[in-house]
């Protein structure tokens, strides 16, 4: 059985989704949604439970004694 371009693309994107050397996880999930490969669901769930470093930058430490809400600049 020969794989289509969409199948190959989905396989590559699913591998990339779990890598932490880039910050394109949201874009990859969007593209996987466009492709519509049902195998991507488990990989997306796994990625949702990974604490990627770039997403944690600037987050308030949970060890802080002050619970100050984060405010976005206007």
KAHU-V507696 format. One record per residue. N is the residue number from 1. PHI is phi as a letter, one per 20 degrees, with the letter a starting at -180 (none if undefined). PSI is psi in whole degrees, 0 to 359 (* if undefined). D_LAST is the distance of its C-alpha to the last C-alpha in whole Angstrom. Layout:
# KAHU-V507696
[[N:PHI:PSI:D_LAST] [N:PHI:PSI:D_LAST]]
This chain:
# KAHU-V507696
[[1:none:127:54] [2:e:137:52] [3:e:144:48] [4:f:168:46] [5:f:321:43] [6:f:320:41] [7:f:315:42] [8:f:317:42] [9:f:316:39] [10:f:318:38] [11:f:316:40] [12:f:316:38] [13:f:322:34] [14:f:325:35] [15:f:315:37] [16:f:328:33] [17:g:328:31] [18:e:354:33] [19:e:149:32] [20:d:11:30] [21:e:0:30] [22:c:173:27] [23:c:38:24] [24:d:25:25] [25:f:318:26] [26:f:320:23] [27:f:319:25] [28:f:317:28] [29:f:319:28] [30:g:312:27] [31:f:321:30] [32:f:324:32] [33:f:322:32] [34:f:322:33] [35:f:321:36] [36:m:27:36] [37:f:116:39] [38:f:340:39] [39:f:343:40] [40:f:341:36] [41:g:312:35] [42:f:322:37] [43:f:320:35] [44:f:318:32] [45:f:317:32] [46:f:316:33] [47:f:327:30] [48:f:339:28] [49:e:8:30] [50:e:133:29] [51:e:86:27] [52:f:135:26] [53:g:317:25] [54:f:336:22] [55:f:337:20] [56:e:343:21] [57:f:130:19] [58:n:356:17] [59:f:149:18] [60:f:134:19] [61:f:137:23] [62:f:348:25] [63:e:356:27] [64:f:141:25] [65:f:340:26] [66:e:129:23] [67:e:80:21] [68:e:125:18] [69:f:146:15] [70:f:131:13] [71:d:135:9] [72:e:141:6] [73:f:144:4] [74:e:*:0]]
